[in-house]
Amino acid sequence: MKRQEATAIEGLGQSRGFLKKAYNAALIPSMLSILSGCVNIIADGVIVGQKIGTDGLTAISLCVPVYLVLCILGSFFVSGTAICASNEIGKDNSEAAQRYYGIALFTCFVSSAVMTIVGIFLSDTIAGLLCSDAGIVGMVRDYTKITLIGAAPKILIYIPFWFLRLDGKHKTVTVMMAVMGVGNVLLDLLFLFGMDMGVYGAALASVIATALACEVGMVQMHTGKTSFRFKAQLPDWEAFRRIAATGSPAALNNLMQTIRLLCVNGILMSYGGSETVALFTVVNGISAFGEAVTVGVPQAASAILGVYQGEHDNRSLRIVLKLESTSGMIYCAIFGVIISAGAGLIAAAYGLKVPVYFPMICLAVSLFPALCNNILSGFYNVSGRAAFANVLIFCRVFLFSVSSLMILAAAGGPVWLFLPIGETLTLATALITARAICKRNRNLSWFMLLDNSLDRSNNIINYSVLGDNQEICGACERVTGFLEANDMDVKTTMRISLALEELMTLIGMKNAPEQIHFDIRMFTYEGTFGIRIRYDGMDLNPLSGQEDSDEYMGIAMIRKLVKSVLYKRILGLNSLLVII
């Protein structure tokens, strides 16, 4: 008879509680960070629209591709290095993770210098390419020049944004992005209304606010307990190849957003003139707020997914994806109701005279498939399927979006349906393609495309335990079934069970037991037996205590069993790997 998994035999299971706690710690800060980042563009649009009018609003819209170019550079280098670093952390290779951080510093400094030089010498040329209207080309030039000269903070800010989360400093990310958002609004009001500096002042406000936020983030990256040292490093070819693969989806997304914006502006200008382009600026701005959900939710999980992917922990990956989907759908519904009900207020805020209710309804509907597409593309990138992620991004951001708009515009409308149509077609493409891939490889799980062969074996078990002593004792007794199923003798089984109980009990004693959650992974591989214990609470390595202390007496027994121990603090959690 085929052996069942130890989890079924022993009743041990991995609950969502531990991962949910870790995920929720990152969720709100991630959403607020995206929201604060969007305020830079939104505040410029609203304040410029009120102060300068439609021409100023149109000029800001035409300059967005310049901002997105900087996003392409920052996201390409930093997301690529951060994902690689998180995978290396999951493989217990801290030095490799530091090396990727050093590469992020080097590439961002170099690309910032290049863009500043471009801003000094080529602003007029770029403005001419972006705008052919002599009445507003001057405003486009001013905004472009200041944005490019101030490229450094707009590129460098991606470093603390991504790497602080690997250290579990989610609140710092929120503070950093709040400084950028609030600072931009205050400086906009000062420069436009107080000093009458026009779009030049709007661009300057954005650069200064971003610089302040970047300073806050970089200082926190290198003070107190941190996993990374401030040391720039040249990438070798193998590292750059891996960074290019993992960073390409984020960069491609920004690149396609830039091209899409140019195409959509052109199509809408032909369809309805500058008034329709101004309306799209509003829709695009509100969509940026929506990215607090559709992008913020997947980004909250990116560091967690990267670490667990490095550990090949498919069961934990599934739990995190379910958490993303559940929380994201709830927030999409809330945001959709708000923008639909507040359509009139949105139009008034931007100074528009045309109705925006139907565009807001279309945007609200598009949020749900957009969330699914972002979750899938983000996960495929982390799990080593960057090419598939790039295909989905290309389809979502550009191909289906622009083509559906062209068809709707040619048919005479309603053009705003291109928002949900493009997202829905992309999601259908993703699911159909994933199904086809699974049919060719039966070991892969549908839509996640993860190798399930290890999960089907009896060589690995994941389970969760609360910090309560009774829970710990019960779990340690039940885990003997897994050990016996993996050919452990009675004596070794008993010693490992007692050692595990001693470790968790000591961790609970050092914290408040009722607040501690354990996430445990036990595995056997080629004669090696390992236990990975991940737990929240204070920084604590229970195997680093003094043997002469009474509370560490049981730990002395554990040390006799252990071949190697690795303790680290990642994602704001304690992680202890014990090889026996």
C-alpha positions in Angstrom: 0.0 0.0 0.0 1.3 3.5 -0.9 2.5 5.4 2.1 0.5 8.5 3.1 2.2 11.7 4.0 3.2 12.0 7.6 0.9 15.1 8.0 -2.1 12.9 7.3 -0.9 10.1 9.7 0.0 12.4 12.6 -2.5 15.2 12.2 0.2 17.8 12.0 -0.6 20.6 9.6 0.7 23.9 8.6 -1.7 26.7 9.5 -2.0 30.0 7.9 -1.5 31.8 11.2 2.3 32.1 11.2 2.6 33.2 7.6 -0.4 35.4 7.8 1.2 37.3 10.7 4.4 37.7 8.7 2.5 38.7 5.5 0.2 41.2 7.3 3.3 42.9 8.9 4.4 43.7 5.3 1.0 44.3 3.7 -0.2 47.7 5.0 3.3 49.2 4.8 3.7 48.0 1.2 0.3 49.4 0.2 1.0 52.7 1.9 4.4 52.8 0.2 2.8 52.4 -3.2 0.2 55.0 -2.3 2.7 57.5 -1.1 4.8 57.0 -4.3 1.7 57.7 -6.4 1.1 60.9 -4.6 4.1 62.5 -6.3 2.3 62.2 -9.7 -1.2 62.7 -8.4 -0.4 65.8 -6.3 1.3 67.3 -9.3 -1.7 66.6 -11.4 -4.3 68.0 -9.0 -2.4 71.0 -7.9 -1.1 71.9 -11.4 -4.6 71.4 -12.7 -6.0 73.8 -10.2 -3.2 76.4 -10.5 -2.3 76.3 -14.2 -5.3 74.5 -15.8 -5.7 71.9 -18.6 -2.5 72.9 -20.4 -0.4 72.3 -17.3 -2.2 69.0 -16.6 -1.5 67.9 -20.2 2.1 68.8 -19.9 2.5 66.7 -16.7 0.8 63.8 -18.5 3.2 64.0 -21.5 6.2 64.0 -19.1 5.2 60.8 -17.3 7.3 58.7 -19.7 10.4 60.5 -18.5 9.6 59.5 -14.9 8.9 56.0 -16.0 12.3 55.7 -17.7 13.9 56.4 -14.3 11.5 53.8 -12.8 12.7 51.3 -15.4 16.3 51.7 -14.4 15.6 51.6 -10.6 13.2 48.6 -10.9 15.4 46.7 -13.3 18.6 46.8 -11.1 17.1 46.8 -7.7 14.2 44.4 -8.0 16.6 42.0 -9.8 19.2 42.2 -7.1 16.6 42.1 -4.3 14.9 38.9 -5.6 18.3 37.2 -6.1 19.3 38.3 -2.6 16.1 36.8 -1.1 16.7 33.5 -2.9 20.2 33.4 -1.6 18.9 34.1 2.0 16.6 31.1 1.5 19.6 29.1 0.6 21.5 30.3 3.7 24.1 32.2 1.7 24.3 35.6 3.4 27.5 36.6 1.6 25.9 36.2 -1.8 23.0 38.3 -0.6 25.4 41.1 0.4 27.1 40.8 -3.0 23.8 41.5 -4.7 23.1 44.5 -2.5 26.5 45.9 -3.4 25.7 45.4 -7.1 22.4 47.3 -6.6 24.4 50.3 -5.1 26.9 50.3 -8.0 24.4 50.1 -10.8 22.0 52.7 -9.4 24.8 55.2 -8.8 26.1 54.8 -12.4 22.7 55.0 -14.0 21.8 58.0 -11.9 24.9 59.9 -13.1 24.1 59.0 -16.8 20.5 60.3 -16.5 21.7 63.5 -14.9 24.0 64.2 -17.8 21.2 63.5 -20.2 19.0 66.0 -18.4 21.6 68.7 -18.6 22.3 68.4 -22.3 19.3 66.8 -24.0 16.2 68.2 -22.2 15.2 70.3 -25.2 15.4 67.4 -27.6 13.4 65.1 -25.3 10.7 67.8 -24.9 10.4 68.1 -28.6 9.9 64.4 -29.0 7.3 64.3 -26.3 5.3 67.3 -27.4 4.6 69.0 -30.7 2.3 71.7 -29.3 4.3 75.0 -29.2 1.9 76.3 -26.5 3.0 73.8 -23.9 6.4 72.5 -25.0 8.1 74.9 -22.7 6.4 73.4 -19.7 7.2 69.9 -20.9 10.9 71.0 -21.2 11.0 72.5 -17.7 9.5 69.4 -16.1 11.7 67.0 -18.0 14.9 68.9 -17.2 14.4 69.0 -13.5 13.2 65.4 -13.3 16.3 64.1 -15.2 18.8 66.3 -13.3 17.3 65.0 -10.1 17.4 61.4 -11.3 19.6 60.1 -8.4 17.0 60.0 -5.6 14.3 58.7 -8.0 16.5 55.7 -8.9 18.2 55.1 -5.5 15.0 55.1 -3.6 14.3 51.6 -4.9 17.1 50.3 -2.9 15.7 50.9 0.6 12.2 50.2 -0.7 13.1 46.7 -1.7 15.9 45.7 0.8 14.4 47.1 4.0 11.7 44.5 3.6 14.2 41.7 3.6 15.3 43.0 7.0 11.7 43.2 8.2 11.8 47.0 8.6 8.3 47.5 7.1 7.5 50.5 9.3 10.6 52.3 8.1 9.4 51.8 4.5 6.1 53.4 5.4 7.8 56.3 7.1 10.1 56.8 4.1 7.3 56.8 1.6 5.1 59.0 3.8 7.9 61.6 3.8 8.0 61.5 0.0 4.2 61.8 -0.4 3.5 64.4 2.2 6.7 66.3 1.4 5.7 66.5 -2.3 2.3 67.9 -1.5 3.6 70.6 0.8 6.4 71.6 -1.6 3.9 71.7 -4.5 1.7 74.1 -2.6 4.8 76.2 -1.7 6.4 76.3 -5.1 3.2 76.7 -7.2 0.9 78.8 -5.0 3.4 80.5 -2.7 6.2 81.2 -5.3 4.3 80.8 -8.6 7.0 78.6 -10.1 4.7 76.7 -12.5 5.5 73.2 -13.6 9.2 73.9 -12.9 8.2 74.1 -9.2 6.1 70.9 -9.5 9.1 68.9 -10.8 11.4 70.4 -8.2 9.0 69.5 -5.4 8.9 65.9 -6.6 12.7 65.7 -6.7 13.3 67.2 -3.3 10.6 65.1 -1.6 12.0 61.9 -3.1 15.5 62.9 -2.0 14.4 63.4 1.6 12.6 60.0 1.6 15.7 58.3 0.0 17.9 59.7 2.8 15.6 58.4 5.5 15.6 55.0 3.9 19.3 54.7 3.3 20.2 55.9 6.8 17.9 53.2 8.2 19.5 50.6 5.9 22.8 51.0 7.6 22.0 51.8 11.3 21.1 49.4 14.1 20.7 45.7 13.3 21.0 45.3 9.5 21.9 42.5 7.1 23.6 44.6 4.5 26.8 46.7 4.4 27.2 49.9 2.4 29.6 48.6 -0.1 29.2 49.0 -3.9 30.4 46.2 -6.0 30.9 45.6 -9.8 28.7 42.7 -11.1 30.3 39.8 -12.8 28.8 38.3 -15.9 26.9 35.5 -14.1 25.5 37.8 -11.5 24.4 40.3 -14.2 22.8 37.6 -16.2 20.7 36.5 -13.2 19.9 40.1 -12.2 18.8 40.8 -15.8 16.5 37.8 -15.8 14.8 38.5 -12.4 14.8 42.3 -12.9 13.4 42.2 -16.4 9.7 41.9 -15.5 9.7 45.0 -13.3 11.7 46.9 -16.0 9.5 45.6 -18.8 6.4 46.7 -16.9 7.7 50.3 -16.6 8.9 50.3 -20.2 5.6 49.0 -21.5 3.8 51.5 -19.3 5.8 54.3 -21.0 5.1 53.0 -24.5 1.4 52.4 -23.6 1.1 55.9 -22.3 2.4 57.4 -25.5 0.1 55.2 -27.6 -3.0 55.7 -25.5 -2.4 59.5 -25.5 -2.1 59.5 -29.3 -5.2 57.4 -29.8 -7.3 59.4 -27.4 -6.0 62.7 -28.8 -7.3 61.6 -32.3 -10.5 60.2 -30.8 -11.5 63.1 -28.5 -8.8 65.8 -28.4 -7.0 67.2 -25.5 -10.0 67.0 -23.2 -10.1 63.3 -23.5 -6.3 63.1 -22.9 -6.8 65.2 -19.8 -9.6 62.7 -18.7 -7.2 59.8 -19.2 -4.7 61.7 -17.1 -7.3 61.6 -14.3 -8.0 57.9 -14.9 -4.3 57.1 -15.0 -3.8 59.0 -11.8 -6.6 57.1 -10.0 -5.3 53.9 -11.4 -2.0 54.7 -9.8 -3.8 54.9 -6.4 -5.4 51.5 -7.3 -1.9 50.1 -7.6 -1.6 50.4 -3.9 -3.7 47.2 -4.0 -3.0 45.6 -7.4 0.8 46.2 -7.0 1.2 46.7 -3.2 -0.4 43.3 -2.3 2.0 41.3 -4.5 5.0 43.3 -3.5 4.1 42.7 0.2 4.7 39.0 -0.4 7.7 39.3 -2.8 10.4 39.0 -0.1 8.6 36.2 1.7 8.1 34.3 -1.6 11.7 34.8 -2.5 13.0 33.3 0.7 10.6 30.3 0.7 11.3 29.7 -3.0 15.0 29.6 -2.1 14.1 26.9 0.4 11.9 25.0 -2.2 9.0 25.2 0.4 6.1 24.8 -2.0 3.5 24.4 0.8 4.4 27.8 2.4 4.4 29.3 -1.1 0.8 28.2 -1.6 -0.3 29.6 1.7 1.2 33.0 0.9 -0.5 33.1 -2.6 -3.8 32.4 -1.0 -3.3 35.2 1.5 -2.4 37.6 -1.3 -5.5 36.6 -3.3 -7.9 36.9 -0.3 -6.7 40.2 1.0 -6.3 41.7 -2.4 -9.8 40.9 -3.6 -11.2 42.6 -0.4 -9.2 45.7 -0.9 -10.1 45.8 -4.7 -13.7 45.8 -3.8 -13.3 48.6 -1.3 -11.3 50.8 -3.6 -13.7 50.1 -6.5 -16.7 51.2 -4.5 -14.9 54.4 -3.4 -13.9 55.6 -6.8 -17.2 54.7 -8.4 -19.2 56.5 -5.7 -16.7 59.5 -5.6 -16.6 60.0 -9.4 -18.0 63.5 -9.1 -15.6 64.6 -6.4 -12.7 63.2 -8.5 -13.7 65.3 -11.5 -14.0 68.4 -9.3 -10.6 67.8 -7.7 -9.0 67.8 -11.1 -11.0 70.8 -12.4 -12.6 68.7 -15.2 -16.0 69.6 -16.7 -16.6 66.2 -18.3 -18.2 63.2 -16.5 -15.9 60.6 -15.1 -18.4 58.1 -13.7 -18.2 55.5 -16.6 -14.4 55.5 -16.7 -14.3 55.0 -12.9 -16.7 52.0 -13.2 -14.4 50.5 -15.9 -11.4 51.0 -13.8 -13.1 49.5 -10.7 -14.0 46.3 -12.7 -10.4 46.0 -14.1 -8.9 46.0 -10.6 -9.8 42.3 -10.0 -8.1 40.7 -13.0 -5.2 43.2 -12.7 -4.6 41.9 -9.1 -4.5 38.3 -10.4 -2.2 39.2 -13.2 0.2 41.0 -10.9 0.2 38.1 -8.4 0.9 35.6 -11.1 3.6 37.5 -12.9 5.3 38.4 -9.6 5.3 34.8 -8.5 6.5 33.4 -11.8 9.4 35.8 -11.7 10.4 34.8 -8.1 10.0 31.1 -9.0 12.4 31.3 -11.9 10.0 31.7 -14.8 10.9 35.3 -15.7 10.1 34.7 -19.4 6.5 33.7 -18.7 6.2 36.7 -16.3 7.5 39.0 -19.1 4.9 37.6 -21.6 2.1 38.3 -19.2 3.3 41.8 -18.5 3.6 42.5 -22.3 0.1 41.3 -22.9 -1.4 43.1 -19.9 0.3 46.5 -20.1 0.6 46.9 -23.9 -0.7 44.3 -26.3 -4.3 43.6 -25.1 -4.7 47.1 -23.6 -3.7 49.1 -26.7 -5.2 46.8 -29.3 -8.6 46.8 -27.5 -8.5 50.6 -27.2 -7.8 50.9 -30.9 -10.7 48.7 -31.8 -13.1 50.5 -29.5 -12.0 53.9 -30.7 -12.4 52.8 -34.4 -15.9 51.6 -33.5 -16.8 54.9 -31.9 -16.6 53.8 -28.3 -17.1 53.2 -25.4 -13.3 53.5 -25.2 -12.9 53.1 -21.5 -13.9 49.4 -21.7 -10.3 48.8 -22.8 -9.3 48.8 -19.1 -11.1 45.7 -18.0 -10.9 44.0 -21.4 -7.1 44.1 -21.5 -6.7 42.7 -18.0 -9.3 39.9 -18.5 -7.7 38.8 -21.8 -4.3 38.6 -20.1 -5.6 36.5 -17.2 -7.3 34.1 -19.6 -4.0 33.8 -21.5 -2.1 33.1 -18.3 -4.4 30.3 -17.1 -4.6 28.7 -20.6 -0.8 28.7 -21.0 -0.2 27.4 -17.5 -2.6 24.5 -18.2 -0.8 23.7 -21.4 2.6 23.6 -19.6 1.2 21.3 -16.9 -0.1 18.8 -19.5 3.5 18.5 -20.8 4.9 17.9 -17.3 2.7 16.0 -14.9 5.0 16.9 -11.9 4.0 20.5 -12.1 1.1 22.0 -10.2 -1.5 23.9 -12.2 -1.0 27.7 -12.5 1.8 27.8 -9.9 3.9 25.5 -12.1 5.9 24.2 -9.1 7.5 20.7 -9.0 5.4 18.6 -6.7 7.6 15.6 -6.6 9.1 16.5 -3.2 5.7 17.3 -1.7 4.5 13.8 -2.7 7.3 12.1 -0.9 7.4 11.2 2.7 10.8 13.0 3.2 9.4 16.4 4.3 6.8 17.8 6.6 5.6 21.3 7.4 3.6 22.2 10.5 2.8 25.0 12.8 2.8 25.2 16.6 1.7 27.9 19.0 4.0 28.9 21.8 1.9 27.3 24.5 3.8 24.5 26.3 1.0 22.0 25.9 0.9 22.6 22.2 4.6 22.2 21.9 4.6 18.9 23.8 1.8 17.5 21.8 3.4 18.4 18.5 6.8 17.0 19.5 5.1 13.7 20.5 3.2 13.4 17.2 6.2 14.2 15.0 7.7 10.8 16.0 5.6 9.3 13.3 7.4 11.3 10.6 10.8 10.3 12.1 9.9 6.6 12.2 8.6 6.7 8.6 12.1 8.0 7.6 13.8 5.0 9.2 15.0 6.7 12.4 15.7 4.2 15.2 13.7 4.5 18.5 16.6 6.1 20.4 17.3 8.8 17.7 13.6 9.5 17.3 13.2 10.1 21.0 16.3 12.4 21.3 15.2 14.5 18.3 11.7 14.9 19.7 13.0 15.9 23.1 15.6 18.3 21.5 12.8 20.0 19.5 10.7 20.4 22.6 13.6 21.9 24.5 14.3 24.4 21.7 10.7 25.7 21.4 10.1 25.7 25.2 13.2 27.9 25.7 12.2 30.3 22.9 8.8 30.6 24.6 10.3 31.3 28.0 12.4 34.1 26.5 9.2 35.7 25.0 5.6 35.8 25.9 4.6 32.2 25.1 1.0 33.0 24.0 2.4 35.5 21.4 5.0 33.1 19.8 4.2 31.2 16.6 6.4 28.5 15.3 6.6 27.4 11.6 8.6 24.2 11.4 10.0 22.3 8.4 11.6 18.8 8.9 13.3 17.0 6.0 15.6 14.2 5.2 17.9 14.2 2.1 20.6 11.8 1.2 21.2 10.7 4.8 21.0 14.3 6.2 18.2 15.2 8.6 17.4 18.9 9.1 15.0 21.0 11.1 14.2 24.6 10.2 12.4 26.5 12.9 11.1 29.9 12.1 9.5 32.0 14.9 8.5 35.5 15.7 9.3 37.5 18.8 12.6 39.0 20.0 15.9 38.3 18.4 17.0 35.0 19.9 19.3 32.1 19.0 18.5 29.5 21.6 21.7 27.5 20.8 24.0 30.4 21.7 23.3 30.4 25.5 25.6 29.5 28.4 25.6 25.8 29.3 26.1 26.5 33.0 22.7 28.3 33.1 19.9 26.1 34.5 17.5 27.1 31.7 20.1 26.0 29.1 20.7 22.5 30.6 18.6 20.8 27.9 20.4 22.7 25.2 23.6 20.9 26.1 22.0 17.6 25.0 20.9 19.1 21.7 24.4 20.3 20.9 25.6 16.7 21.0 23.2 15.8 18.3 23.9 18.8 16.0 26.3 18.7 13.1 25.7 22.4 12.1 23.6 25.3 13.2 22.7 28.4 11.2 20.7 31.3 12.9 19.7 34.4 11.1 17.1 37.2 11.3 15.1 37.6 8.1 11.8 39.2 7.2 11.6 40.4 10.8 11.6 36.8 12.0 14.0 34.4 13.6 15.1 31.5 11.5 17.1 28.5 13.0 18.4 25.7 10.8 19.7 22.7 12.6 21.3 19.8 10.8 21.4 16.5 12.8 
